[in-house]
Amino acid sequence: MGEISRKHIPMLRYALCLLIGIGLTQYIPAALSLYAGCIAGAGLLYICIQFFKPSRHYKTYLQVCIVLVCICAGMIRQACWKSSTSPVVKQLRITSFPQKNSFQIQFEASVLNTPAFQFFDAETFLIVCTDTGAAIAYGDVFTTAAPASLIEERQLPYEFDYKAYLFGNGIRRKIELCAIHTESDHTRARHLYAWIRQSRKQFKKATSLIFTTAESKGLAESLLLGYREELDKNTKDAFLKSGVSHLLAVSGMHTALLYQAVFVFFIPFGQSQKHRFIFLATALVILAYFTLLSGCSASVLRASLMCGMFAIAYAFRKRGSGLNTLGTSMVIMLWFSPYQAWNIGFQLSVLAVIGILTLHQYLSAHIQPQKKVYRYLVESVSITICAQITTLPVILYHFQSFPLYFIPANMLLIPISTVALFASMFSIFLVGLGIHANWIFRSTQWLIELFQQVAASISMLPNSSVAPISFSFWEAMIVLVVVGYYLVYPFKGNKKIMLLFTSLCLFWSGFRIYQEYRQEQTTRKLFISNGKRSLYLIQNGLMAQAYTQVPVKPADKAHLQAYFHITELSEVSLNEKAMGLTDRNTACTLGWVYRKNCSTFPQSPHILFSYKESDSIRYQAKNYHSLKVKRLVPIY
């Protein structure tokens, strides 16, 4: 494989053009979609003309027109999804399993009473209900006339962007309710939702019989179907630092293993056309059931589509390209759900598969050890590194950390997780048959516990996770372009291209070094207002002190360090007896009242932070900032 031929990956190229059109519509006025429709119509007309009366350079013109049509189609599709509206009185179906806590219930719900041609554009809302005793379940139907409000923007720049996360799942607005009254469902879909609810219930019942500890039960449920409700935070952090958090989410690997198991099961029955069609029907049903049961995540949906297309090709005795199959699955997903372009799972899944199907195949063709053991080790390391290379820009941009030991972690934990996965599936199968094989159940639990202990041990190694890493959007785009070039032309390029990339790397490195130099000279004071989690940050170069009421969470601390380019952040707990803080400098006097009836600082502070506006009059403050509002206020 010297380089990727453009002739053999048309669907991937069309999928990328569709993706570009969807992305453009998000950042340009919606009115331009009309012009996009005109351009698409003209392009289609030209394609038809060239089909009957080809010109001299019709192939080049044809490719340009197809690319323009795909981009315009993406723009039109995204504009149609954004312009979809819902009636005032909405009949909603619960499309996610409700999550309960001490003060509210939260779930997703999609509109039912929409026109047929807008079925795939039915709006999905985030529902927040304060009635924690409401008897609701996945698939229930209810009607509401409550107004919907937009999802709030993040107030602090370093916080998790919950609005962007929900947008990647197709949710733009939320509805707040005091009570929910479900109603009878007369649609045919009720049987499907009831089946999924019953399957989930039986699955959890089976895991309760197999695993005796809450930790192993929660880890097994996450490994099998991605259910993280009973997974503790320490386990999540351990897998994240080890670089194998993808094993806790049902991904393409799980789907591929399931498809491979079905394929191996049908091998003894022969390869006649009849058996191929039986295999096709069985594989499609199992893949669809697994996708629905696991929650229809982007990575599982993408993998199920690819495996389904491979099954169809096998049934009709055809051979397909992996990249073309990936492109086809992308086109299907983006056309029906254009918001998937902003879904982190979709981004990571697609990039990882591209790395495996391009760079890994190139390395496999040029590095072929004779011994099976060495070949397995080389294949494992190659797949891990290639998938990590293509997903690295997205990981650094979203998570601002990099797992240092991801290669040994994946080499150790992927085989263990595979064995544990099949052992758990076999144990659940035995429970379904009414067989209680205690020694098999104990062995399965031991595998799950080994899986957890190895991940925890790797995460406890020194510098297991390099964080924080400040990585901007444009830096991620530049790195993706460079990586994409080497995927298309692996380890090849003329002198001009190499000189251009080298110059860009040198310029980028010099710019970042200059930024670090300027950061070392930075001295500033900032107040981050966030209720009881407020803090007063004093930065001197690459070091800073944070005065806080409550300890800063590790994730918030990492985000603070990445956003403000701080290498060392120390915390200072405030004196509870004082109930207030004062800081005087040449610019102004800061006063922070974090308890009632505080009188520990002098009158007339220049800037006062307090929960009560009356404190501003009491202490004669020149500027008052309420602690109930999230904000970042520079002192100087």
VOVO-945810 format. One record per residue (C-alpha): y, x, z; residue in one letter. Coordinates in steps of 0.05 Angstrom, whole numbers, padded with zeros to 5 digits, always signed. Layout:
VOVO-945810
YXZA
...
//
This chain:
VOVO-945810
+00000+00000+00000M
+00059+00041-00025G
+00111-00014-00019E
+00113-00090-00016I
+00117-00120-00086S
+00169-00175-00093R
+00123-00211-00142K
+00070-00221-00089H
+00114-00251-00034I
+00155-00307-00066P
+00144-00356-00008M
+00169-00306+00043L
+00231-00293+00001R
+00244-00368-00006Y
+00234-00377+00069A
+00285-00323+00084L
+00335-00355+00036C
+00323-00423+00070L
+00335-00388+00137L
+00400-00358+00112I
+00425-00427+00089G
+00408-00458+00156I
+00444-00402+00193G
+00506-00407+00149L
+00514-00482+00162T
+00516-00470+00237Q
+00578-00426+00230Y
+00616-00458+00172I
+00649-00527+00165P
+00600-00583+00152A
+00641-00606+00092A
+00617-00545+00053L
+00547-00575+00051S
+00574-00621-00004L
+00591-00561-00047Y
+00523-00532-00030A
+00492-00596-00058G
+00531-00588-00122C
+00510-00516-00129I
+00437-00534-00116A
+00441-00589-00168G
+00471-00542-00219A
+00418-00490-00203G
+00361-00540-00212L
+00391-00564-00278L
+00395-00492-00303Y
+00322-00480-00281I
+00301-00541-00322C
+00341-00517-00383I
+00311-00447-00378Q
+00241-00477-00373F
+00248-00510-00441F
+00296-00461-00475K
+00288-00392-00443P
+00342-00341-00456S
+00337-00266-00461R
+00344-00251-00387H
+00317-00317-00364Y
+00271-00286-00310K
+00330-00253-00274T
+00373-00315-00280Y
+00315-00358-00258L
+00304-00317-00195Q
+00379-00319-00178V
+00380-00395-00187C
+00319-00405-00143I
+00350-00362-00088V
+00415-00402-00092L
+00376-00468-00091V
+00337-00446-00029C
+00401-00425+00007I
+00436-00490-00011C
+00375-00530+00009A
+00377-00496+00077G
+00451-00513+00084M
+00439-00586+00065I
+00379-00592+00112R
+00417-00564+00172Q
+00477-00608+00157A
+00432-00670+00154C
+00401-00653+00221W
+00469-00640+00254K
+00498-00705+00227S
+00441-00749+00252S
+00465-00800+00304T
+00431-00846+00353S
+00445-00920+00369P
+00481-00940+00433V
+00420-00975+00460V
+00364-00925+00451K
+00289-00933+00459Q
+00263-00864+00480L
+00194-00834+00486R
+00181-00778+00536I
+00159-00718+00495T
+00150-00666+00549S
+00114-00666+00616F
+00165-00685+00670P
+00185-00628+00717Q
+00200-00652+00788K
+00238-00616+00843N
+00268-00639+00909S
+00329-00674+00879F
+00315-00693+00807Q
+00265-00702+00750I
+00278-00668+00683Q
+00243-00678+00616F
+00255-00687+00542E
+00256-00753+00505A
+00262-00771+00431S
+00292-00833+00399V
+00241-00883+00372L
+00283-00936+00337N
+00308-00892+00279T
+00304-00906+00204P
+00241-00882+00169A
+00277-00831+00126F
+00306-00799+00190Q
+00240-00794+00226F
+00240-00718+00231F
+00314-00719+00250D
+00305-00766+00309A
+00350-00739+00363E
+00318-00708+00425T
+00355-00712+00492F
+00349-00675+00557L
+00339-00729+00610I
+00359-00715+00682V
+00339-00770+00731C
+00359-00769+00805T
+00303-00817+00825D
+00249-00768+00845T
+00201-00824+00860G
+00201-00852+00789A
+00130-00863+00762A
+00135-00833+00693I
+00087-00794+00649A
+00084-00758+00583Y
+00087-00809+00526G
+00119-00866+00565D
+00173-00908+00532V
+00238-00932+00563F
+00304-00961+00539T
+00373-00939+00561T
+00445-00950+00541A
+00472-00892+00583A
+00520-00848+00544P
+00499-00778+00524A
+00541-00717+00540S
+00541-00647+00510L
+00503-00591+00544I
+00551-00549+00584E
+00570-00480+00558E
+00553-00422+00603R
+00612-00407+00647Q
+00597-00335+00663L
+00585-00287+00605P
+00524-00253+00635Y
+00487-00317+00654E
+00427-00344+00617F
+00451-00386+00558D
+00415-00451+00573Y
+00453-00488+00519K
+00428-00439+00465A
+00358-00444+00493Y
+00358-00520+00488L
+00389-00517+00419F
+00330-00475+00397G
+00286-00533+00419N
+00327-00584+00380G
+00366-00611+00440I
+00442-00617+00435R
+00458-00671+00487R
+00434-00696+00554K
+00431-00763+00589I
+00437-00771+00664E
+00402-00830+00696L
+00396-00858+00766C
+00331-00895+00753A
+00279-00903+00697I
+00239-00966+00683H
+00183-00955+00633T
+00161-01011+00587E
+00098-01027+00550S
+00084-00987+00487D
+00055-01026+00428H
+00057-00970+00377T
-00005-00935+00350R
+00020-00868+00378A
+00006-00891+00449R
-00068-00875+00440H
-00051-00803+00420L
-00006-00792+00481Y
-00057-00824+00527A
-00110-00777+00499W
-00065-00716+00511I
-00050-00739+00582R
-00123-00749+00597Q
-00142-00682+00567S
-00089-00647+00608R
-00114-00682+00671K
-00186-00663+00657Q
-00165-00592+00642F
-00129-00584+00709K
-00187-00617+00745K
-00235-00567+00713A
-00192-00507+00732T
-00190-00533+00804S
-00266-00531+00806L
-00272-00462+00775I
-00216-00423+00811F
-00211-00423+00887T
-00142-00391+00894T
-00075-00419+00870A
-00056-00352+00838E
-00118-00347+00795S
-00115-00421+00777K
-00042-00416+00755G
-00055-00353+00715L
-00116-00383+00680A
-00077-00446+00661E
-00021-00403+00633S
-00069-00359+00595L
-00108-00417+00565L
-00055-00469+00548L
+00012-00440+00571G
+00020-00485+00632Y
+00065-00445+00679R
+00079-00498+00732E
+00034-00464+00783E
+00049-00392+00763L
+00087-00354+00817D
+00149-00313+00802K
+00119-00246+00822N
+00064-00253+00770T
+00115-00270+00716K
+00157-00209+00734D
+00096-00164+00734A
+00075-00184+00664F
+00147-00179+00639L
+00155-00108+00665K
+00088-00088+00637S
+00107-00112+00567G
+00051-00163+00562V
+00088-00228+00579S
+00066-00255+00511H
-00004-00262+00541L
+00021-00314+00590L
+00049-00357+00534A
+00001-00389+00485V
+00016-00351+00421S
-00012-00334+00354G
-00064-00289+00386M
-00095-00348+00423H
-00095-00391+00360T
-00125-00335+00318A
-00180-00324+00370L
-00196-00398+00370L
-00198-00401+00294Y
-00242-00339+00292Q
-00290-00370+00343A
-00296-00433+00299V
-00307-00389+00238F
-00362-00347+00272V
-00395-00411+00296F
-00403-00437+00224F
-00429-00372+00194I
-00503-00386+00209P
-00498-00453+00171F
-00487-00417+00105G
-00430-00415+00055Q
-00445-00474+00011S
-00387-00518-00012Q
-00410-00574+00034K
-00409-00529+00095H
-00342-00500+00075R
-00311-00570+00075F
-00343-00587+00142I
-00314-00522+00169F
-00246-00541+00141L
-00246-00610+00173A
-00270-00581+00240T
-00220-00524+00240A
-00161-00570+00223L
-00179-00620+00278V
-00188-00565+00331I
-00124-00530+00311L
-00084-00595+00313A
-00114-00615+00380Y
-00100-00546+00410F
-00028-00547+00383T
-00014-00615+00414L
-00047-00598+00480L
-00009-00532+00487S
+00058-00566+00476G
+00073-00551+00403C
+00108-00485+00417S
+00138-00449+00357A
+00089-00391+00359S
+00027-00437+00364V
+00054-00483+00309L
+00066-00423+00263R
-00003-00394+00277A
-00038-00461+00268S
-00004-00472+00201L
-00025-00402+00178M
-00097-00411+00203C
-00099-00480+00171G
-00078-00451+00104M
-00130-00396+00110F
-00182-00449+00124A
-00161-00488+00062I
-00164-00425+00020A
-00233-00409+00046Y
-00258-00480+00032A
-00234-00476-00041F
-00257-00403-00049R
-00187-00375-00058K
-00155-00313-00031R
-00083-00314-00007G
-00031-00264+00015S
-00015-00260+00089G
+00059-00254+00076L
+00058-00313+00028N
+00021-00354+00080T
+00072-00334+00133L
+00129-00353+00085G
+00097-00421+00071T
+00090-00436+00146S
+00163-00416+00156M
+00186-00462+00100V
+00147-00521+00129I
+00173-00509+00200M
+00245-00497+00181L
+00247-00557+00134W
+00222-00606+00186F
+00255-00570+00246S
+00314-00528+00222P
+00335-00513+00294Y
+00273-00468+00300Q
+00315-00413+00270A
+00348-00405+00340W
+00282-00411+00378N
+00264-00344+00411I
+00190-00358+00405G
+00197-00371+00330F
+00237-00306+00321Q
+00188-00263+00360L
+00127-00294+00328S
+00151-00286+00256V
+00176-00215+00267L
+00112-00193+00301A
+00069-00220+00244V
+00114-00187+00192I
+00105-00120+00228G
+00030-00128+00230I
+00023-00150+00157L
+00068-00094+00130T
+00074-00032+00172L
+00006-00038+00205H
-00029-00048+00138Q
+00007+00014+00111Y
-00016+00056+00170L
-00087+00028+00166S
-00091+00048+00093A
-00068+00120+00107H
-00102+00132+00174I
-00176+00117+00174Q
-00217+00153+00228P
-00291+00158+00215Q
-00316+00142+00285K
-00314+00070+00307K
-00285+00085+00375V
-00227+00124+00346Y
-00217+00071+00293R
-00212+00017+00347Y
-00162+00057+00387L
-00119+00072+00326V
-00121-00001+00304E
-00102-00025+00374S
-00044+00024+00381V
-00020+00011+00310S
-00018-00065+00319I
+00018-00059+00386T
+00070-00009+00361I
+00083-00045+00294C
+00092-00112+00328A
+00138-00080+00380Q
+00180-00045+00328I
+00197-00108+00289T
+00210-00150+00352T
+00248-00095+00390L
+00319-00116+00367P
+00308-00188+00388V
+00277-00167+00455I
+00334-00120+00471L
+00387-00172+00452Y
+00357-00230+00491H
+00324-00196+00550F
+00365-00131+00556Q
+00304-00092+00580S
+00248-00051+00549F
+00178-00043+00579P
+00162+00032+00577L
+00087+00026+00585Y
+00075-00029+00534F
+00024+00012+00494I
-00026+00026+00551P
-00012-00043+00580A
-00031-00078+00516N
-00091-00033+00504M
-00118-00049+00574L
-00098-00121+00582L
-00112-00150+00513I
-00187-00137+00517P
-00188-00162+00590I
-00149-00224+00571S
-00194-00238+00512T
-00257-00234+00554V
-00224-00275+00610A
-00200-00326+00558L
-00270-00338+00530F
-00301-00337+00599A
-00251-00390+00622S
-00264-00432+00561M
-00340-00427+00572F
-00332-00445+00646S
-00290-00506+00628I
-00343-00525+00577F
-00396-00522+00631L
-00354-00565+00677V
-00347-00616+00621G
-00423-00618+00616L
-00429-00628+00691G
-00460-00559+00703I
-00434-00521+00764H
-00455-00449+00753A
-00423-00416+00814N
-00439-00344+00793W
-00406-00356+00725I
-00345-00387+00759F
-00340-00328+00807R
-00345-00279+00749S
-00290-00316+00712T
-00245-00315+00773Q
-00258-00240+00781W
-00236-00228+00709L
-00173-00268+00719I
-00157-00230+00784E
-00171-00164+00749L
-00124-00185+00694F
-00069-00198+00745Q
-00082-00135+00786Q
-00079-00089+00725V
-00013-00120+00703A
+00015-00113+00774A
-00007-00040+00779S
+00027-00022+00712I
+00091-00058+00732S
+00094-00018+00797M
+00094+00049+00760L
+00159+00088+00762P
+00209+00065+00709N
+00161+00012+00683S
+00219-00026+00653S
+00282+00007+00625V
+00339-00039+00645A
+00394-00058+00637P
+00405-00046+00562I
+00469-00070+00531S
+00453-00092+00460F
+00501-00135+00420S
+00486-00185+00365F
+00512-00140+00309W
+00473-00080+00334E
+00410-00123+00332A
+00426-00144+00260M
+00438-00072+00238I
+00372-00049+00269V
+00335-00108+00237L
+00364-00088+00168V
+00341-00016+00177V
+00272-00037+00201V
+00268-00087+00143G
+00283-00032+00093Y
+00227+00011+00118Y
+00180-00049+00118L
+00193-00060+00044V
+00194+00014+00027Y
+00152+00047+00082P
+00172+00119+00093F
+00204+00122+00024K
+00275+00125+00000G
+00321+00166-00044N
+00370+00216-00017K
+00429+00169-00020K
+00395+00116+00022I
+00371+00167+00072M
+00440+00197+00076L
+00471+00128+00087L
+00423+00110+00143F
+00432+00178+00175T
+00508+00170+00173S
+00503+00100+00203L
+00459+00126+00259C
+00506+00184+00273L
+00567+00138+00272F
+00533+00087+00317W
+00511+00141+00366S
+00581+00171+00368G
+00612+00103+00380F
+00564+00088+00437R
+00577+00157+00468I
+00652+00144+00463Y
+00641+00076+00497Q
+00603+00110+00553E
+00659+00162+00561Y
+00711+00107+00566R
+00667+00069+00615Q
+00664+00130+00660E
+00740+00127+00666Q
+00741+00051+00680T
+00766+00027+00748T
+00773-00047+00759R
+00763-00103+00809K
+00733-00170+00789L
+00718-00234+00827F
+00659-00275+00801I
+00666-00346+00827S
+00599-00381+00831N
+00596-00421+00896G
+00554-00388+00950K
+00532-00336+00898R
+00603-00312+00888S
+00615-00237+00891L
+00672-00188+00892Y
+00658-00130+00844L
+00693-00062+00851I
+00677-00016+00793Q
+00690+00059+00790N
+00663+00087+00726G
+00589+00075+00719L
+00581+00056+00793M
+00601-00008+00828A
+00599-00044+00894Q
+00587-00119+00901A
+00610-00156+00963Y
+00566-00218+00970T
+00547-00274+01017Q
+00475-00279+00993V
+00433-00224+00959P
+00441-00219+00884V
+00378-00239+00846K
+00345-00182+00808P
+00354-00217+00741A
+00428-00230+00754D
+00437-00158+00778K
+00406-00132+00713A
+00451-00177+00671H
+00512-00155+00711L
+00496-00082+00699Q
+00484-00093+00624A
+00547-00134+00614Y
+00594-00088+00653F
+00558-00023+00633H
+00541-00004+00704I
+00485+00045+00719T
+00485+00037+00795E
+00504-00028+00831L
+00502-00029+00907S
+00509-00091+00949E
+00550-00101+01013V
+00534-00162+01055S
+00596-00197+01083L
+00605-00206+01157N
+00586-00277+01176E
+00629-00276+01238K
+00692-00259+01198A
+00681-00317+01149M
+00730-00286+01101G
+00749-00223+01063L
+00815-00188+01049T
+00830-00132+01001D
+00899-00101+00994R
+00921-00056+00938N
+00986-00038+00903T
+00978-00095+00852A
+00962-00154+00897C
+00927-00179+00960T
+00861-00215+00952L
+00837-00268+01001G
+00768-00299+01000W
+00752-00357+01047V
+00677-00369+01046Y
+00673-00406+01112R
+00715-00461+01146K
+00773-00444+01191N
+00779-00372+01171C
+00838-00333+01199S
+00818-00261+01190T
+00867-00241+01136F
+00944-00243+01136P
+00987-00297+01106Q
+01011-00300+01034S
+00954-00270+00994P
+00970-00263+00921H
+00902-00291+00898I
+00861-00338+00943L
+00790-00360+00931F
+00767-00419+00972S
+00727-00484+00970Y
+00788-00524+00996K
+00853-00531+00960E
+00888-00542+01027S
+00875-00469+01044D
+00924-00450+00990S
+00980-00484+01030I
+00954-00460+01096R
+00955-00386+01077Y
+01014-00393+01028Q
+00975-00366+00970A
+01010-00354+00904K
+00948-00367+00861N
+00890-00411+00882Y
+00820-00410+00851H
+00767-00460+00872S
+00698-00432+00887L
+00668-00496+00860K
+00685-00475+00789V
+00648-00418+00756K
+00695-00365+00729R
+00707-00291+00723L
+00776-00270+00749V
+00801-00198+00738P
+00842-00174+00798I
+00867-00113+00762Y
//
